[in-house]
Amino acid sequence: MRGSELPEVCVVGLGYIGLPTAAVIARAGMKVLGLDVSERVVETINRGEIHIEEVDLDGLVHGVVQRGLLRASTTIAPADVFVIAVPTPFAKDGRHTPDISYVLSAAESVAAVLKAGDAIILESTSPVGTTEQMRDLIAAKRPDLKLPGLCEGTPDVAIAYCPERVLPGRILEELTNNDRSIGGITPRCARKALAFYKRFVRGTCVTTDARSAEMTKLVENAYRDVNIAFANELSIVSDAMGLDVWEVIRLANRHPRVNILQPGPGVGGHCIAVDPWFIVHGAPEETPLIRTARGVNDGKIHHVIARAAALVESDPKAKVACLGLAFKANIDDFRESPARLVAATLARRFGDRIHVVEPYAAELPIEFTDTGASLIDIDTALETCEVLIVLVDHDVFRSVPLAERADKTVYDTRGIWPDQPAATETEPALRKAG
């Protein structure tokens, strides 16, 4: 492929990041093969439809599929650029050991069709050193190719790391406009990846080494986790002191150099709730602050469960609506969601008294099976439930006027209803608790 020609691209993994990335690349005119292990996902995309919720993604996917620029398959094929966007979870073993098996499996698939001149770019959030491990695996599978950092002279392929920086609900816009950190195994690898991203990214693309780019992504999310932990701890302190945490934060943020984030029922999603553990695992003795922040945010979930359970127990005949399961507003992503854990825990404890309102779910997740809990809409919840537990700040919940909830007992973990009547002395802080 000459520099003036558009490369053919293979995106490995068609989830919340992989599918939007594949669609944006295809919109720039490049032919894209999307690879996924799920036959259902592949069939859905090849019909021009989508299997995830994301603003404007349905129209974009339909368009690029119709134009023949994007197709999906469960079988890999040769390409010029391979973008790997697969999950990188951690083991729930108490040590939070990173699991990069999906990355290495994807790299093994790519190795089978790799040719001289190709580029492999890892986008999955990964522990420091993962890009090099991926390179080493490919080197073992393809001894006929010269790999960067392992050979003298010019390598046959380029390998780089370039993490996404996107917000669910704004992914298409941010994939295009946000700055990118591009880390190459060598400077030559970084330059080749840079040339690829400049075909569809308007933001500034900064080149560095792969390990620095890996650490940068982890640091970004750990920074946010630490700041959220301060807000969540402040909400617990305010509860203990009988204070309105939302009022405290509003006033404190009037200081010109203070910007406290908003508390919630914990921290969820695949990034902020996971990435800090990758840093802790890599340097366990040097990360007391990051580890503590993770503990505070996980502890906030248990605090909310205890407060909500006490509220439910205080009125044994009341029907309860848990509002939301997603890890953030206006999306259908329930990964590592504290709202999901809170609602499921209450359902297991209180059975059919618990109802769940989640506009982005067609059915309740598997952990609600045999609990007796039911999925209802917001109108039904307002008509039939005496207790409302706000766990996600979906717009449809924010829009509920005071007239429809003034007589409800409310536990608002998101602060979306500041006009909700204050608690009585017999219901301390439960109507406006953080």
C-alpha positions in Angstrom: 0.0 0.0 0.0 1.4 3.4 -1.0 1.0 6.4 1.3 -1.6 8.0 -1.0 -3.8 5.0 -1.0 -6.5 4.3 1.5 -5.7 1.3 3.7 -8.0 -1.6 4.2 -8.7 -1.9 7.9 -9.7 -4.8 10.2 -11.2 -3.8 13.6 -11.1 -6.7 16.0 -13.9 -6.5 18.5 -17.3 -4.8 17.7 -18.4 -3.7 21.2 -19.0 -0.2 22.7 -15.7 1.1 21.3 -14.9 -1.2 18.4 -18.1 -0.7 16.4 -18.2 3.1 16.6 -14.5 3.1 15.7 -15.1 0.8 12.7 -17.9 3.0 11.5 -16.0 6.3 11.8 -13.0 4.7 9.9 -15.4 3.6 7.2 -17.0 7.0 7.0 -13.6 8.4 6.1 -13.7 6.1 3.0 -11.6 3.2 4.1 -13.0 -0.4 3.6 -13.4 -2.0 7.0 -13.8 -5.5 8.1 -15.2 -5.8 11.6 -14.3 -9.0 13.4 -16.3 -10.4 16.3 -16.8 -13.8 18.0 -20.6 -13.3 18.2 -22.6 -14.5 15.2 -25.6 -12.4 16.4 -23.4 -9.3 16.4 -22.1 -10.0 13.0 -25.5 -10.7 11.5 -27.0 -7.5 13.1 -24.2 -5.3 11.7 -24.4 -6.8 8.2 -28.1 -5.9 8.2 -27.0 -2.3 8.8 -28.3 -2.4 12.4 -26.6 -2.1 15.8 -26.6 -4.1 19.0 -25.6 -1.3 21.4 -27.1 2.1 22.2 -25.1 5.1 21.1 -26.2 8.5 19.8 -26.3 8.6 15.9 -24.5 5.3 15.6 -27.5 3.5 14.0 -27.6 5.9 11.0 -23.9 5.9 10.5 -23.6 2.1 10.6 -26.6 1.7 8.2 -25.0 4.2 5.8 -21.5 2.7 5.7 -22.8 -0.9 5.4 -25.1 0.2 2.5 -22.1 1.8 0.8 -20.1 -1.4 1.1 -17.5 0.2 3.4 -18.2 -1.9 6.5 -18.9 -5.5 6.8 -18.7 -7.9 9.8 -17.4 -11.4 10.0 -16.4 -14.0 12.6 -13.4 -14.9 10.3 -10.3 -12.7 10.0 -9.0 -11.7 6.6 -5.8 -9.8 5.4 -5.8 -6.1 5.8 -3.3 -3.2 5.9 -4.1 -1.9 9.4 -5.4 -4.0 12.3 -7.1 -2.2 15.2 -7.7 -4.3 18.3 -10.5 -3.2 20.6 -11.4 -6.1 22.8 -12.2 -6.3 26.6 -9.4 -6.2 29.2 -11.2 -7.1 32.5 -9.5 -7.9 35.8 -9.9 -11.1 37.8 -12.3 -11.0 40.7 -9.7 -12.8 42.8 -9.1 -10.2 45.5 -5.9 -9.2 43.8 -7.5 -7.6 40.7 -5.1 -9.3 38.3 -5.4 -7.8 34.8 -6.7 -10.3 32.2 -5.2 -9.6 28.8 -6.1 -12.9 27.3 -8.6 -11.3 24.9 -5.8 -9.0 23.6 -3.4 -11.9 23.1 -6.1 -14.0 21.4 -6.8 -11.2 19.0 -3.1 -10.7 18.3 -2.8 -14.5 17.5 -5.6 -14.2 15.0 -4.0 -11.2 13.4 -0.6 -13.0 13.2 -2.1 -15.6 11.0 -2.8 -13.1 8.2 -0.1 -10.6 8.8 2.1 -9.5 5.9 5.1 -7.1 5.5 4.0 -3.5 5.5 1.0 -4.0 7.9 0.3 -2.0 11.1 -1.2 -3.4 14.3 -2.7 -0.9 16.7 -3.9 -1.8 20.2 -6.7 0.4 21.5 -7.9 -1.7 24.5 -7.1 -0.2 27.8 -4.2 -2.3 29.0 -1.6 -2.7 31.8 1.8 -1.1 31.0 3.8 -3.5 28.8 0.8 -5.2 27.1 1.8 -3.8 23.6 5.2 -5.4 24.0 3.7 -8.7 25.1 1.4 -8.6 22.0 4.5 -7.9 19.9 6.4 -10.9 21.4 3.4 -13.2 20.8 3.3 -12.2 17.1 7.1 -12.7 16.8 6.8 -16.2 18.2 3.9 -17.0 15.7 5.6 -15.4 12.7 9.3 -15.9 12.8 9.4 -15.0 9.1 8.6 -11.4 9.9 11.0 -8.8 11.5 9.2 -7.2 14.5 10.0 -3.7 15.9 12.4 -3.6 18.8 13.5 -7.2 18.1 15.4 -6.8 14.9 18.2 -4.8 13.3 17.2 -2.5 10.5 13.7 -1.7 9.3 11.0 -4.0 10.7 8.4 -5.6 8.5 5.4 -4.4 10.5 4.5 -1.5 12.8 3.0 -2.0 16.2 1.5 0.8 18.3 -0.8 1.6 21.2 -3.5 4.3 20.9 -6.3 4.3 23.5 -9.6 5.9 23.0 -10.8 8.9 25.1 -14.6 8.9 24.7 -17.7 9.5 26.7 -20.6 7.1 26.2 -23.4 9.1 24.5 -20.8 11.3 22.7 -18.6 8.5 21.2 -18.9 9.4 17.5 -18.1 13.1 18.2 -15.2 12.4 20.5 -13.6 9.7 18.4 -13.2 12.4 15.8 -12.5 15.5 17.8 -10.6 14.4 20.9 -6.8 14.4 21.0 -5.0 11.1 20.8 -1.8 9.7 22.4 -0.1 7.4 19.9 2.6 5.2 21.4 4.8 3.2 19.1 7.1 0.3 19.9 9.6 2.5 18.0 9.3 6.1 16.7 8.8 4.7 13.2 5.8 2.7 14.4 4.3 5.7 16.0 4.7 7.7 12.8 2.9 5.0 10.8 0.0 4.9 13.3 -0.1 8.7 13.3 -0.6 8.7 9.5 -3.5 6.3 9.9 -5.3 8.3 12.6 -4.9 11.6 10.8 -7.2 10.2 8.1 -10.2 10.4 10.5 -9.2 12.3 13.7 -9.5 16.1 13.8 -8.0 16.3 17.3 -4.3 16.7 17.9 -2.4 13.4 17.7 0.7 13.3 19.9 3.3 10.5 19.4 5.2 8.9 22.3 6.4 5.4 23.2 4.0 2.5 23.8 4.5 2.2 27.5 4.0 5.9 28.1 0.8 5.8 26.1 -0.5 2.8 28.1 0.3 4.5 31.4 -1.3 7.8 30.2 -4.7 6.0 29.7 -4.6 4.4 33.1 -3.6 7.7 34.8 -6.5 9.6 33.1 -9.0 7.2 34.6 -7.3 6.9 38.0 -7.3 10.7 38.3 -11.0 10.7 37.8 -11.5 7.9 40.2 -9.6 9.7 43.0 -11.6 12.9 42.4 -14.9 11.0 42.5 -13.8 9.2 45.7 -13.4 12.6 47.4 -17.0 13.5 46.4 -18.3 10.1 47.5 -16.6 10.3 50.8 -17.9 13.8 51.3 -21.4 12.5 50.7 -21.0 9.8 53.4 -19.6 12.4 55.9 -22.6 14.7 55.0 -25.0 11.9 55.7 -23.4 11.3 59.1 -23.7 15.0 60.0 -27.2 15.5 58.6 -26.0 17.8 55.8 -27.2 18.2 52.2 -24.1 17.2 50.3 -25.3 18.8 47.1 -25.6 22.2 48.9 -22.2 21.8 50.4 -20.6 21.0 47.0 -22.5 23.8 45.3 -21.2 26.4 47.8 -17.6 25.0 47.9 -17.4 25.1 44.1 -17.9 28.9 44.3 -14.3 29.1 45.3 -12.3 30.0 42.2 -9.9 27.1 42.6 -12.2 24.3 43.8 -14.1 22.0 41.5 -15.6 19.1 43.4 -17.3 16.5 41.3 -20.8 15.1 42.0 -21.2 12.0 44.2 -23.2 8.9 43.2 -23.9 5.4 44.3 -20.3 4.3 43.4 -18.3 4.2 40.2 -19.0 2.0 37.2 -18.2 1.2 33.6 -15.2 -0.6 32.2 -12.8 2.2 32.5 -12.9 4.2 35.8 -13.9 1.2 37.9 -11.2 -1.0 36.4 -8.2 0.9 35.1 -6.8 2.1 38.5 -6.3 -1.6 39.5 -4.0 -2.0 36.5 -1.7 0.7 38.1 -2.0 -0.8 41.5 -1.2 -4.3 40.2 1.9 -2.9 38.4 3.2 -1.1 41.5 1.4 -2.4 44.6 3.7 -0.7 47.2 3.7 2.7 45.5 -0.1 3.2 45.1 -1.7 3.8 48.5 -3.8 6.8 47.2 -5.1 5.0 44.1 -5.9 1.9 46.1 -7.7 3.9 48.8 -9.8 5.8 46.2 -10.9 2.4 44.8 -11.9 1.3 48.3 -13.9 4.5 48.9 -15.8 4.2 45.7 -16.5 0.5 46.2 -17.5 1.2 49.8 -20.0 3.9 48.6 -22.0 1.1 46.9 -22.3 -0.8 50.2 -23.2 2.5 52.0 -26.1 3.0 49.5 -27.3 -0.6 49.8 -27.4 -0.2 53.6 -29.3 3.2 53.4 -31.7 1.9 50.8 -32.4 -1.3 52.7 -33.1 0.7 55.9 -35.6 2.8 53.9 -37.3 -0.3 52.5 -37.5 -1.9 55.9 -39.0 1.2 57.4 -42.3 0.7 55.5 -42.8 -3.0 55.0 -45.9 -2.6 52.8 -44.4 0.0 50.4 -43.6 -0.8 46.8 -40.1 0.3 45.8 -38.8 1.5 42.4 -35.1 1.5 41.7 -34.5 4.0 39.0 -31.7 2.9 36.6 -29.3 0.1 36.1 -26.7 1.7 33.7 -23.3 3.0 35.0 -24.1 6.5 33.7 -26.9 8.5 32.3 -28.7 7.9 28.9 -26.8 4.8 27.8 -27.4 1.0 27.8 -24.0 0.0 29.2 -24.4 -1.9 32.5 -20.8 -3.0 32.9 -19.5 -2.7 36.5 -22.5 -0.6 37.3 -23.1 0.2 41.0 -26.8 0.9 40.2 -27.1 -2.7 38.9 -25.5 -4.1 42.1 -27.6 -2.0 44.4 -30.9 -2.9 42.7 -30.0 -6.6 42.4 -29.0 -6.8 46.1 -32.3 -5.2 47.1 -34.2 -7.5 44.8 -32.6 -10.6 46.4 -33.5 -9.3 49.8 -37.0 -7.9 49.3 -38.3 -9.9 46.4 -41.4 -8.7 44.6 -41.5 -5.4 46.5 -38.7 -4.2 44.2 -39.4 -2.8 40.8 -36.8 -1.6 38.4 -37.1 1.3 35.9 -34.5 1.1 33.2 -35.5 2.7 29.8 -32.5 1.2 28.1 -33.2 -2.5 29.0 -35.7 -4.8 27.4 -35.4 -7.3 30.3 -33.7 -7.5 33.6 -30.2 -8.9 33.8 -29.7 -12.5 34.8 -29.0 -11.8 38.5 -32.6 -10.7 38.9 -33.9 -14.1 37.9 -36.1 -15.8 40.6 -36.0 -12.7 42.8 -39.6 -11.6 42.0 -38.4 -8.2 40.9 -40.1 -6.7 37.8 -39.1 -4.3 35.0 -41.6 -1.4 34.7 -41.7 2.0 33.1 -41.4 5.3 34.9 -45.1 6.1 34.6 -46.0 2.8 36.3 -43.5 3.5 39.0 -44.9 6.9 39.8 -48.4 5.5 39.9 -47.8 2.4 42.0 -44.6 2.8 44.0 -44.4 4.7 47.3 -40.6 4.7 47.5 -38.2 5.9 44.7 -34.5 5.1 44.8 -32.6 7.2 42.2 -29.5 5.3 41.1 -29.0 6.7 37.5 -29.5 10.3 36.3 -31.3 9.4 33.0 -32.9 12.4 31.4 -36.3 10.7 31.7 -35.9 10.6 35.5 -34.7 14.2 35.7 -37.8 15.4 33.8 -40.3 14.1 36.5 -41.9 17.2 38.0 -42.3 17.7 41.7 -46.1 17.3 41.5 -45.6 13.6 40.5 -43.2 12.8 43.3 -43.9 15.1 46.2 -45.8 12.5 48.2 -43.0 9.8 47.6 -40.3 8.8 49.9 -37.1 9.4 47.9 -33.5 8.4 48.2 -31.8 10.4 45.5 -28.1 9.2 45.1 -27.6 11.5 42.1 -29.0 14.8 43.3 -31.3 15.1 40.3 -34.3 16.5 42.3 -33.1 19.4 44.5 -36.6 20.5 45.0 -37.7 17.3 46.7 -39.2 18.0 50.1 -36.7 17.6 52.9 -36.9 14.6 55.2 -38.9 14.7 58.4 -37.3 14.1 61.8 -38.5 10.5 61.7 -36.9 10.0 58.3 -33.5 11.6 58.8 -31.8 12.6 55.5 -33.5 9.9 53.5 -35.3 12.2 51.0 -32.2 14.1 50.0 -29.4 11.8 50.9 -26.3 11.5 48.8 
